[in-house]
Amino acid sequence: MAIALGEPGADGLSEAVGALREWQYEGAPMQLHPGDLGWFWRFGAQATAAAVRTWSRGGRILAVGLLDGPGLLRLTVAPDARRDEELAQRLAEDVTVPERGVLAEGTVYVEAPMDALVQDLLSEGGWHADEPWTPLCRDLTEPVEDPGVRIGVIGPEQAHVRTAVQRASFDRSAFTDERWHAMAAGPPYADARCLVAYDDRGDAVAAVTVWSAGPGRPGLLEPMGVDREHRGHGYGRAITVAAAAALGELGSSSAIVCTPSSNTAAVATYMSAGFRPRPEIRDLRRDA
């Protein structure tokens, strides 16, 4: 059967999210996670649907991609299809030919599992390795220590607290209360939590959103931030420990996160919270 490239539409997003859940397993290479779609959902279901691509054969989804920003396709493949030659060839063609409607002309990037055959085909086709990223993982089979600060779980009434910390943590963040509610309305958020850390004066100083992929599967931190006015006091470590604890309560087997290797402060923060780095990964880049 031929492989079909599709855009699922808002009604088909649940199927794509379900496939991503099934593909998460302990020891898997860093890959697109249902939480990545959940975080993108802050732009609304229609925008998320417009950013998702699927590749299917015989009605079964074999690959899911998320257009996560200008010129970036974050792509993952079903574990048993990572070395499927027909699929890899189709993926390579679809991301290379602008008329296919996946990536436009100009400088573009593809993130894919490092063991996927499409990586090899794109490299052979002249794509280059981009800047390194460091995946980190914390095992959750043992109890997680107390974070040492007050942690609050954010519900709809406290959305403004979560969004304010996000904007205070990232210079270009446009995370509004409206976008929090859109995110929380998406199916992936049913297995997610937003946490905020408070200092001794009761000020919100750090925040994180965690995404479960279901019991016994790795859960994702995306995103984590510390208010720029409160850095250097251990709040990053505290909220990361709290994130791991929350994922443990949701049944996750481990907590995973990925950050640019150049962000040495973030890598150090995650390691201080019990996360262990894995081998670096790189996107593939095709220059204009």
N, C-alpha and C positions, 0 to 999 in steps of 0.2 A: 504494500500500500504506500501511496505517496505521502510525504510529510507536508502538512498544511501549516502555514503561518497564519495566526489569527489574532484579532483584537477582541478580547472577551466581552467588552461592554460591561456596564455596571452589574447587570444580572449574572454575568459569568465570573465575576471576581471571586466568589466563594469557592468555585472549583479550582481556580489558580492558587488561592490561599491554602486549600486542602492539600493540593499536590506539594506545595512547599513544606507543609507540616510533615507529610509522610517522608520527605527526603532528608529531614534532619535526623542525624544519629550520632551517637557518641564516637568521637574520633574522626568525624567527617572533616574534609577540608573546609576552610572558611568559605561560605557561600551565601547567596541570597536567602534570607530568613523571612518567615511570615511577618515578623515584627518590622522588617524594612517596608513592606507594603502598609503595615499598620501605621507607621510613622508618616509615610507619604499621604495617608488618608486625611491628614489635617487639611489638605487642599480640597477635600470632598470626594465623593464616590465617582462622580463623572470625570474629574481630573485624574483620579487614580486609574480608572478604566482606560483613559486615553493614553496613559503612560505604560500600560502593561501589554506585553506581547507573549503569545504562547506558540509553541510548536508541537503539533500532535500527529499521531499516526494511528489509524484505526479507532479514532475516538479517544485515545489515551494521550494525556499531556506528557510530553517527554522533556520539555524545557520551558522555563519561564524567564522572561526578561522584564526589567523595570528601567524605563528611561528616567533616570534620577538626576535631572539637571541637564544643561545644554551639552549635547554631544557625549553623554555617558550612558552606556547600557550596562546594567548590572544583571548578569545572566547566570543561571544555574541549570543543571541537567540532572535528570533522574539518575540515581546511583548506578542502576544497571544499564544505562544508556551512555555513560561517559565516554566509552570507546566505540560507540556506534558510528561507523564510517559514513553511512548515508546521512544521519542526523548532523554529524560534524560538518560535512560538506555543505549541507543546506544552511546551517547556522553561519558558516563562514561567508557564503554567498550573500545571505540576507543582510548581514551587517556591513558588507563591503559595497554593495550596489545601492546607491541612494534611492533609486526608484522603487526599491522594495518597501520603503516607508518605515524603516527601522532607524537608521542613522543617516543624517544629512551629509552633504559635502563639508569639507574643511577638516580641521583636527578633531578626531573623535577617539573615544576610549571604550574598551570592553573589559569588564571584570567578569572572570569565569573561574570555576574551580581549577586549581593548578594541575589536577590529574585528568582534565577533560581534553579529549582529542582536538576540539576546536582550538585550544591554545596552540597546539603544534601547527595546525593548518594556517592560522593567522600569522604566526611567526614566520613560517615558510613563505607567506604571501607578502612579507615586507613590513608587518607591524612590529613595533619595538616595545620593549619592556619600559614601563613608566616608573615613577618614584615608588620606593618600597613602603609597604604597610606592615604593621606588626599585629597579628592576631594574638589574643590572650585568653586564657581559659582558667576557670576555677572549678574544681571538682566539688560537687554538693552532696556526696555520700556521707560526709561528716557534718555535725552541727556547725553553724556559722556563729562566730563570736558576736558579742554585743558591739554595736557601732560606737558607743560612747557619747552619743548626742541624741537629742530628741528627734524622732522621725515621725512625720505625719503622712498618712495615705490620703491622696487628694481625690475628692469627689467633685461633682459638678459645682457645688457651692464654693469650693476653694480653687476653682480653675484659675482665677486671676492671680493667685499666689504662684502657682506652677509656671504660668506664662511669664510673669514678671521676672522670676529667677532665670528663665531661659534667655530673655532679652538682655538681662544683666550679665549673662555668661558668654554670649556670642555676639560679636560686633554687628553682624549683618542679620541677626535673627528678626523675623517678622511673625513670631508665634503669638497670636492674639487669643483672647478668650473664645472668639468664634471658631478659630481653628482647633482649639482644644476640644470643643464640643463636637466638631466634625470628626476629629480623630476618635473620640470616645464612642461615637455612633457607629464606627466601622466594626465588622465582625471580628477582626483580629484583637480588638481591645477587650473582648470578653475574657481573654486570658492574659491581660496586661495590668500593670499598676503604675501610677505616678506617685513618686515619693519626694518629699521635701525634708531637708535637714534644717533644724533651727539652732541658733546659738543661745547662749545663756540669757540674753536679753529678749529672746523670743522672735528675733529677726530671721526670716527665711534666707538661708545662705547658700544652699546647694540643692540640686534637683536631679532626678533621673527618671526615665521611663523604662520599665522592663517588660519583656514580651516572652511568654511561654509558648512553646510549640506543642505542648501536651505533655502528660506525665512520661518520664523516662527519656525525654529528649532535651537537647541543649536549649537553654533560654538566652535571650539576647538583651544586652543593655544598649539602648539607642533612643535618645542621647543622654549623656551625663554632663553636667556643667556646674561650675562654682562661680557665684557672683564675684566679679572682678574686684570688688571692694573688700572681699572677705577671703582672699586667697592667702596661702601660707600658714593656715592654722589647722590643717588636717581634715578639713571638711570634705575634700574630694575623696580621701580614703574612707571617711565615715559613711558617706552616701553610697559609695561603691560596696562596702561591706553590707549595708542595709539592702542594696539591690540584690546581692547574692542571697541574703536571707529570704527576701521576698520570692525570688525564683525557686528557692528550696521549698517554701510553703506551697507554691503552685505546682510542685511535683517535678520540676526540672532536674535533669541528671547533672547538669553543669551550667555555669554561666559563662557566656562568651562575649567578647567585645573586640573591635578592631580599630586601630588608630594609626595615622601616618607615623612612620618610624622617626621622622624628623621632629615630631612632637614628643621630645624626650620627657617633658614634665608629665604628660598624660601617661606614657608608658610606666614611669616611676610610680605614679599614683596607683595605677591598677596593680602593679606588682606589690606595693605596700599593703594592698587589700587582699592579698593571697592569690592573685592571678599569676599564671605562669605563661611566659611568652612561648609562642610556637614559631616555626620557621617563617621568615618574611614572605610576603606574597606581593605580586605586582600586577597592576592592570596592563593591558596592551594598548598601545597608542598608534594611531595612523595619522601622520602629519598631513596637513593640507598640501 
